[in-house]
Each structure stands twice: as C-alpha cells, then as structure tokens.
C-alpha cells in the first residue's frame, strides 16, 4: 500500500481476510505496547512445483508486509523429505532455491515492498544440537496418537506411518521458537498443529504464539483445493496465457452456484486482494461483455449476487479471471524467461522425467530342427529328424547358393590354389 498505516490500521490489515486468529492479544500487544513490527513466519515444504494456489497464502503474506510486519518464509526442506519423502533428499536444495525465486517474483507481481521479507532454510538450524535436544524433549512427552492427530490434515497419512511423518508436526511447533517470531501463519488445515504448539511449547519452557489461519480455497477441478497432483486444477505460475486460458475453460464452475465454486473463490481470495494492494481505492474487477457495457465489481458480495442470479455467467467470469490472472503472471513469466540462472535451477529442482527405454522383444525362434524343416519345406529338399537336409537343393539350404557367396557373407577369403 502506498500510505503508511496507523497502528490500528496495521492491526486491522494483519487480521483481515482470515478464517480464524488464535491469541490475537499477542498481536495487539506487540504493535500497541511494544511498538515494534510483528514478526510472523509462514512455512512451505519444498516439494512439488509451486502453482497458482500459492497466490492464496501469498496474498496474506503481501498484506502482512504492507501492514509493516517482518515476515520470515521457512523453506522447509527437511519437512518436505519427512512428509512421505515427497522431496527426494538430493533435490531439496535446488527446490528450496526455486521456491525462493518464485515467492519473491510472486510478491513483486502484486506490488509489495519485500524489504522486510526474509528466507530461512529449515536445515540451516534444524540440524543443530539445541534444536535436536528440544525435539527430543517434545518427542518424550508426545504420544503417537497425538502426533498422528496433529498432522492428520497436513502430513500424508497411512495405516503404517513413518516416524518422519509423526515428527513433522513437532518440528513445525518448535520452529516458532527457533525462528524467533510472534506469530505463525498458515491455512485452517494447520489448526491441529497450531493447537499442539500452544499446548506443548510451554511444557519445554517456551512461550505461546499467535496463529493466523487462511480459509481453504476450493480447487478449479473436482479437488477440494488446488493440487499439483490434479493437472486440471493446477495452473503453474510459469504457464503462458494460452495454457491459463485452456485450463480455466476446463475449470468446474456450475452456473448460479456460489458455494464451493473454485473460480469465484480464486477471484475473491486472490484477484480482489491483489488489485487492492496495488491501488489506494476500492478494487475494481472488470468483466468484459461482447455487446454490452462491461460489468464492474467493487465488492465480492455483488459479484456473488450477480452470479447467483445468472447475470454473471460462468463463461463471462472465466474470461475475466483469465485476463486478470494472466496480468498477474506476466511479470513472473518475464522474470523467469530473462534469468538463465533461474532456468538452470528449475532444471535441477525438477529434472525432466527420463523416457522409458523400450526393450525390443526377442522372438523365440524355437527348435533348430523344426526351423530347418520349415526352411526345407520351401525348397526341393527333405529334412531329417536330426536337422540335416537331403535332396538336390540340400547344399543351398545348408551353405547357400554357392560356397563363394557363403564365404563372402562371412568375410572370409577363399584360399589361394
């Protein structure tokens, strides 16, 4: 935002557009009494390629930066490995670098100052002695079922979970202390981990933090959220305009249905907020129409009302979203295309899958005697049980039309007489 916010306006923006805030008094105390920037962290396991679903948490990160917060981005490389080994250990270093590039470009695309943005690699402190000892302390007081419950909506669950998946939520709680923050930000799917942190960090001598939670935004396909594993619901941050248009045309967007509509949710949680960060007035979402004046929306409530009344159709909404999203992605794609270094990191982080080598099937040519018999049947010869042939063309079958030709094929010279 262009203007400097008052402490009250800063607090309002920090708490805006969230599903829930736990321990909000911590936020108020830091800004109003301690009179310093709120320190917040948001973590991401560096696994699959970041897609447009990342715009949702990044809008909140952008708002936190605009509110004057000091924001730490945890590039959780070890977490990515622990979560069912989603990130191969030999690739996590490159994926962390890729995530940093993407996140910086994404935040610059919505026009926020990233001077108060800091990136921290999980393995830079999660392997040290003090952290390990504190992790042991948490492990010593945590029941297996409690750990499973804490990570149930975040870590991939199985009937026979790995130990790494159980440790994951304990480490996320401990990260609050080692990152030296006042608050942690995440989605509502993180709530059980946040509750675990509030209950257990004091048991090992550490203070409770505030927790900011985003709503979960429906995916563009059938999935509950935008997912890298669902190609139709995933728009890559480096997709070109044609690819974005193609994927949005396939997006699930039932007419007159507002609830659970991923297209409307994306407009609400990303586009409106991105426009608001760039201007000092109300955001305007423009919907072009072929033979009529464009529809101009300054509130998501009016947009939802028109959609429910079929004034705003799925086709018009998708077309408008395509335009606005491509405008957001344009500087990200341009920065990537202008950076050989970023392109090299991309190849190291997500190397192309090697095509499967087709092994030529060797035909079973069967019994030599039977083969000789078949060949002999086509000539003026008779095959014998032991495989040799008899008859006037027997020599041709056995050696070839002539001894000279046979020797030539074998690249053997005839002996001089």
N, C-alpha and C positions, 0 to 999 in steps of 0.2 A: 504494500500500500504506500501511496505517495506521502501521506501525512504521518507525523509522529503521534502515536496513540497515548492517551492518558492511561494511568494505571488501571482505572476502572474499565476502560475500553479494551485494554490489553487482556484483562481477565475474561471479559465477555467473549473476545475472539478465541482465546485459548479453550474455552468451554463450549464454543459454538459447534453446531453440526455433529454432535456426538450422541451415541446411544445412551451412554452412561459415564459418570465420573465418580470414582471412589476416592474418599478422603479429599474433597475439594478444598477444605480449610487449609491444607498444606500449600496449595497454590496461592490462596489469598494471603497467607502469612508471608511467603517469600516476596511477593510483589508489594504488598502494602506495608509490612512491618520491616522486613529485612532490606526492602528497596533494592533488589538486585534482579537480574534476569533469571527466569525459571529455567532450570536445567532438565531437559527431557531426553529420553532415548527411545528410539524405535529400532527394532532388530529385524533382520531378514536372513534366513538361512540361504546361503548362496548355492542354489540348486539349479532349477531349470531357467531358461532364458526369460527375463522379465517381460511381461506383456502389458497390455493397456489396463488390466486390472490393478496394476501398481499405481495408476493415477489416483485411485481412491485413497490409499493411505498417504500418498504424496501431497494430495490437496490439504490434508490436515497438517502435514509437516510444513507445507508452504504457509499455512495460516499461523502456525506456531512461530515460524521465522518472522512473518510480518508483525506478529504480536511482540517481537523483541526477545523471544526465547533463544537460549543456546541449545541447539539440537545436535545430539550425537546419533549417528547412524551406525549401529553394530552390524558389521558384515560377519555374520555368524557362520564361519567356515566349519568349525568343529561341530556345531549343531546340525549343519547340513549333512555331515558324514554320519552322525549318530541317528538321524531320522531315517532308519531303514537303509542307510548308505545311499541316499538319493544322489549325493555328490561324491563321485569317486575321489579318493584321497589325493590322487595325482593331478586332479583337475581343479580342486577347490581354490588353490592360489590364483589361478587365472580367472576363475569365475568371480572371485571377490573383486578383482580389478575391473572386470566387465561390469559388475553391479555398480561400482563407484562411478564409472563413466556414465552409465545410463541414468542413475539417480541425479547426478549433477546436471546433465542435459535436460532431464525432465523438469526439474525445478526452475532452471533458467527459462524454459519454454513458457512457464506461467508468470514470469517476470518478477520473481522474488530475489532479494539480495541473499546470497549464500555465504556471506562473510562469517556468520555465526554457525555455520554448518561444519561438523567435524565427523570424520570417518574413523572408526576403530575396528581393527581386525580382531576377532574373538581369540584366535590363537596367540595374539600378542601378550595376553595376560592370563588366559585360562589354563596355561601350562605351568604357571609359576607355583612355587612352594606354598605360599599363603592361600592362594585360591584353591589349590588341591586339598589342603588341610581343612578349609571351610566346607569344601564339597563333601569330604569325609564326614564332617560333623552333621551336615544335613542328611547324608545317607544313613548315619547312625540313628537318627530319630524318625526316619520316614518309612512307613510300612509300604510294601509292594503295591497293595491295592490302592493306597493313597496316591502313589506316584502314577499309577495307571490312570486313575480318575483325573488327576491334574492335567495330564497330557492328552486326554481322550479325544479332544476336538482339534488337536494340533499335530500330534505325532501319529504316524500311521500305526493303527492297531492290528494285532494279530492274536490268535489263540495262544501262541507261544512267543511272547515278545522278547526282543533282545534286551540286554541290560542297558545298552546305549539309549534306547527309547525311553526307559524308565528314568535315566539320569537327566535327560533333556530338560524337563520342567524344573528340576532342582537347579540346574545351571542357569536357566533363564531368570529364576528368582535371585540367585546370587549375583548375577550381572548388574542388578540395580546398585548394589553396594560398590562393586569394583569399577563401575563407570562413573561413580560419584554424581548421581542425579537426584532430583527431587521427585520425578515422576517418570512413569513408563507409559508409552502409547502403543496401542495395538487394537485388533478387532475384538468384537464381543466373543469370538471363538477362543480368545485367550483368557477369558474371565476366571476359569478354574485355576490357571497358573497364577494369575494375579492374587486370587484368594489364598492360594498356597503360600505365596511370598509374604502376604500380610500376616498370616498365622505363624509362619516358621522362621522368618528372618529375626524377629525379636528373641527367639529361643537361643540363637547363637550370638546374640549381642548387637544386632543391627536394627536400625530404625525402619519404620513403615513408610512406604512411598505413596504418592497419589497415583491413580491409574486412569487413563483416558481411553475410552473404547469407541471405536467406529462401528457403525452398523455394517452388517454383511450385505453386500450388494449382489443381487441375482446375476447369474451369467447371461450371456447373449444367446446361449443354446438351451439345452434341457437341464444343464448342470445347475446346482444351487448357487455356484459362484463361478466367475471366470477362471478357467483352469487350463494349465499348459497341456494337460492330458486330453482335453476336448478341443480338437482343431477348430471346430465351428464356433466355439465360444471364445477362442483366443485370437486377439489381434495383436501382433507383435509390434513393439514400439518402433521397429525399423521397417514396417510394411509400407509399400508405396501406395499412393492414392487409389490405384485400381484394385489392389488387394483389399484395402479397407472397404471400398465400396462393395466388392464381391462378398466379403464376409458379413457385412451389415445387412445385405439383401437377404442372407440366409438366417439372420437373427430371428429368434422367436419373439413376436410382437403382436399378440392377439388383439383384434380391434375392440375398442371400448373397455379393455381390461387393464386396469392400472396396477393393482396389487400383483407383485411377483413379476412385473414386466421389466426385464433387464435393460431394455432400451431406454425407458423412462427413468429408471434408477441411475443409469450412467449419465443421462442429461442432468439429473438432479444433483448427484454427488460429485460429478467431475466438471461438466461443461459450465453450469451456472456458477460454480465456485471459482473456476479458472478465470472466467470473464470478470467476476467480482474483484479478484486480486489485481487485475490489470487496469481497472478504472476506479474513479472516485465517486461514481454514481451507481445507481441500480444496474445490475447486469441486464442486458437485453439479448434474448435468444431469438434469432430471426429464422422464420420458416418461409422460404420462397414458395409461391404458387404460380402455376403457368399462366392462367387467365384472370387472376385476381390479385388484389393487393397482398403483400406478404403479411403473415401473422407475426406479431411482435410480442414476446412474453418477457415481462419483468419479474414474474414470480412463478415458481414451480406449481403452486396451487392452481393458478389459472390455466396453466398448461395441462394439468391433470384433469381439470373440469372439462376443457375442450376435447380432450382425448376420450373421456368417458361419454361425451355427447356426440362423438364421431365427427366433430368439426375439424379436429386434427386427426388425420388418418395415419395408419402405420407407414404408408408409402411416403407421405409428406414428412413425418417425423424421422424416418430413417435417412431420407435425403438430407434433411437439415443437420442431423447428427454427423453424417458422412462429411459434410462441408466443415463443420466446426472441429471435428476430431482431426481431420487432415491438416487444418490450420495449426493445431497444437503439435502435431507430429512433424510438421515441415522443418522447423529448426533442429529437431533431434536428428532426423534423417540427414539433413545438410551437414551437421557437425560430424556425423559418422562417416559420410562419404568424403569429407575433407581431411580425415585423420587416418593415415596409413597405420599409425600406432594402435588406434582403437580397433581397426580391422584385423590387425595381427592378433591382438588379444582375443577377439571374437573367435578366430580360428583355433586358438589354443584352448579356449574355455569350452567351446562346443565344436570339436572336430567333426567333419562330415563322416557319416557312417560309411564304413567300407562295404562296397557291394559284395554280396556273397559270390564266391568263386564257384562256377558251375563245373562239377566234375563229370567228364564225359563217361558215360556208362559203357563199360567194355562188354561187348556181346559174347555170350558163351557159344563158342563155335562147335562145341560138342566133341564126340568121339572121332579121332583121326580116321579110323577105319570107315566110319559112316560118311565122313566128308569125302573121302576118296571114292567111295561107292557112288555118291551123288554126282561127283565130277565125272566119273567114268560113265555113268548112265547117259551123259550128254554127248559121249563120244563112242567111237566104234571099238569099245573095249569092254572087258568083263572084270569086275572087282572080285578079288578073292577074300576069304574071311580074315586073313592076316593083314589086309590093307593093300597088298601089291596088286597090280592090274596085269591082265594078259589080253592079247589081241593085236590087230595090225597097227593101231594107234597107241599102243602101250608106251612106247618111248616118248611120244609127245606129251602124254599125260604126266609121266614121271619126271622128265627132264626139260621139256619144252620142244618147240618145233625143230630146233637144231641144237647141237652141242655148242656151236659158235655163239648162238643167241644167248644161251644159258650162261656161258662164261662171261659174255658182255654185261649181262644184268648183274652178275656177281662181281664185276670189275676185276676179273682175273684174266690175264693174258694167256693165250694158248702157247704151249711150249714150242720152241723152235724145233723143226725136224732136223 
